[in-house]
Amino acid sequence: MKIRNTAKIIFSFILLFFFALAGAYAEKKPKFVGSETCKECHRKTTRSWGKTKMALAFEILKPGERSEAKLKFKLDPQKDYTQETKCLPCHTTGYGKPGGFVSAKETPLHLGVGCEACHGPGSLYNPIMEIRGRIYKLDELIEVGLIPQAMTTCRDCHNTNSPTFTKEAEAAFDADKSKEASHKTVQLKYHLYTPDEKERLILEYNQGKEKTQ
């Protein structure tokens, strides 16, 4: 009897250990928190973004929206595309990812192409910014999910998988020149890195991304 009880106790401790380990691992995986969280510090940028096509990307999927453009690319202008799984990854934020878009009803804060669609899920880097009084190093934010050069994510959606893709648009597309399409560039003053350090970190990030593709 004592042996059985001891075995049960040991087994319980093992289970608790694995649950704790799983919880700790989950906490290290960044989740999407919504553009409203970013707005707390980046008000000017968020207001600027709110007026762009990026912010209103989900609206385009609704019946009757952008009818002329849809007809041009042989899409049904009266069809409701708001639940099309092929459309949602590029018309919402974090679709199919932890904390990301699920539905318009369940996750209304993830409608459209929000901050995190370009900058990465913010559940881990946002607290660092808050705790440090917005004084932080770029490399430590990259380690927990921040994408240092947000425009590198443009081609994740602006590519041949898009039903509105054209070779002419591809030839003319320049991510760096398209910044104003997402929001006005607002100079941030809270980073603790030099321009050379930033350039190095972005280069390293881009090289790492290329290796995984």
C-alpha positions in Angstrom: 0.0 0.0 0.0 2.8 2.4 0.9 4.6 1.6 -2.3 1.4 2.4 -4.3 0.9 5.7 -2.4 4.6 6.7 -2.9 4.3 5.9 -6.7 1.1 8.0 -6.9 2.9 10.9 -5.2 5.9 10.6 -7.5 3.7 10.4 -10.5 1.7 13.5 -9.4 5.0 15.5 -9.0 6.1 14.4 -12.5 2.8 15.6 -13.9 3.0 18.9 -12.1 6.6 19.3 -13.4 5.5 18.8 -17.0 2.5 21.1 -16.7 4.8 23.8 -15.2 7.3 23.2 -18.0 4.5 23.4 -20.6 3.3 26.6 -19.1 6.7 28.2 -19.0 7.2 27.2 -22.7 3.9 28.7 -23.7 4.7 32.0 -22.0 7.9 32.2 -24.1 5.9 32.0 -27.3 4.6 35.4 -28.3 0.9 36.0 -28.8 -1.0 38.7 -30.6 -2.5 41.4 -28.3 -4.1 43.8 -30.7 -3.3 47.3 -32.1 -5.2 49.0 -29.2 -2.3 47.9 -26.9 0.2 49.6 -29.2 -1.9 52.7 -29.3 -1.2 53.3 -25.6 2.2 54.7 -26.5 2.1 55.1 -30.3 -1.0 57.3 -30.6 0.0 59.4 -33.6 1.1 56.3 -35.5 -2.1 54.4 -34.7 -4.3 57.4 -35.8 -2.4 57.5 -39.0 -2.7 53.8 -39.6 -6.4 53.9 -38.9 -7.0 55.9 -42.1 -5.1 53.5 -44.4 -6.2 50.6 -46.6 -4.3 48.3 -44.3 -6.5 49.1 -41.4 -9.6 48.7 -43.5 -8.5 45.5 -45.3 -11.2 43.3 -43.7 -13.9 45.7 -45.0 -12.8 44.9 -48.6 -14.0 41.3 -48.1 -17.6 42.3 -47.6 -20.2 42.2 -50.3 -20.4 45.3 -52.4 -17.0 46.7 -51.3 -14.5 47.7 -54.0 -16.8 46.2 -56.7 -15.0 47.7 -59.6 -11.6 46.3 -58.5 -13.1 42.9 -57.8 -14.7 42.7 -61.2 -11.3 43.6 -62.8 -9.8 40.5 -61.2 -12.8 38.2 -61.8 -14.0 38.2 -58.2 -17.7 38.2 -57.4 -18.4 41.7 -56.0 -21.5 40.5 -54.2 -19.9 37.5 -52.5 -19.1 37.6 -48.8 -15.3 36.8 -48.5 -15.1 37.5 -44.8 -14.9 33.8 -43.9 -12.7 32.6 -46.8 -9.7 31.0 -45.3 -7.6 32.0 -48.3 -8.4 35.7 -47.7 -8.2 36.0 -43.9 -4.4 35.6 -43.5 -3.8 38.8 -45.4 -6.9 40.8 -44.4 -6.7 40.2 -40.6 -4.0 40.1 -38.0 -2.6 36.9 -36.7 -5.0 34.5 -38.4 -4.4 30.9 -37.3 -1.7 32.0 -34.8 -1.7 32.2 -30.9 -3.9 35.1 -29.8 -4.7 36.1 -33.4 -7.8 36.5 -35.4 -10.5 33.9 -35.0 -13.7 35.7 -36.2 -15.1 39.2 -36.5 -17.3 38.5 -33.4 -14.7 36.8 -31.2 -11.6 38.9 -32.1 -12.8 42.3 -33.5 -9.5 44.0 -32.5 -7.7 41.9 -35.1 -9.8 43.0 -38.1 -7.6 44.4 -40.8 -3.8 44.5 -41.1 -2.8 45.8 -37.7 0.4 46.7 -36.1 1.4 43.2 -35.3 0.8 41.9 -38.8 4.0 43.8 -39.7 5.9 44.2 -36.4 5.2 40.7 -35.0 3.0 39.5 -32.0 3.6 41.8 -29.0 2.7 39.9 -25.9 6.4 39.6 -24.9 8.1 42.7 -26.3 5.3 45.1 -25.2 5.8 44.5 -21.4 9.5 45.1 -21.8 8.7 48.5 -23.3 6.3 49.3 -20.5 8.5 48.0 -17.6 11.6 49.9 -18.8 9.7 53.2 -19.1 10.0 52.7 -22.9 13.9 52.6 -22.6 15.0 49.3 -24.3 17.5 47.6 -26.6 16.3 46.5 -30.0 18.1 43.1 -29.8 16.2 42.0 -26.7 12.9 42.8 -28.4 13.8 40.8 -31.5 14.5 37.8 -29.2 10.9 37.9 -28.1 9.1 38.4 -31.4 9.6 42.0 -32.6 10.3 42.3 -36.4 12.9 45.1 -36.6 12.2 46.0 -40.2 8.5 45.7 -40.6 8.4 46.3 -44.3 10.2 43.0 -44.9 6.8 41.3 -44.2 5.0 43.1 -47.1 5.7 40.3 -49.6 4.1 37.8 -47.3 0.9 39.0 -48.8 1.9 41.1 -51.9 2.8 38.1 -54.0 1.5 35.7 -56.6 -0.9 34.1 -54.1 -2.9 37.2 -54.1 -5.9 37.2 -56.6 -5.2 40.9 -57.4 -1.5 40.3 -58.1 -0.1 41.6 -61.3 3.4 41.6 -62.8 3.2 45.3 -63.2 2.5 45.8 -59.5 5.3 43.5 -58.6 7.8 45.4 -60.8 6.7 48.7 -59.2 6.5 47.4 -55.6 9.1 48.8 -53.3 8.6 48.0 -49.6 10.7 50.9 -48.3 8.7 53.4 -50.5 5.4 51.9 -49.3 5.7 52.8 -45.7 3.2 55.6 -46.0 0.6 53.0 -47.1 0.7 51.5 -43.6 1.1 54.6 -41.5 3.1 57.8 -41.3 6.7 57.3 -40.1 7.0 58.7 -36.6 10.5 59.0 -35.2 10.9 57.0 -32.0 13.2 58.3 -29.3 13.3 55.6 -26.7 15.7 53.1 -28.3 19.2 52.6 -26.7 21.1 51.7 -29.9 23.1 53.6 -32.4 22.2 53.7 -36.2 25.1 51.3 -36.8 23.8 48.9 -34.2 20.3 49.1 -35.8 21.6 48.4 -39.2 23.6 45.4 -38.0 20.6 43.9 -36.2 18.3 44.3 -39.1 20.9 42.7 -41.4 21.3 39.8 -39.1 17.5 39.4 -38.8 17.0 39.5 -42.6 19.8 36.9 -43.1 18.2 34.6 -40.6 14.8 35.0 -42.2 16.3 34.1 -45.6 17.8 30.9 -44.3 14.4 29.7 -42.9 12.6 30.3 -46.2 
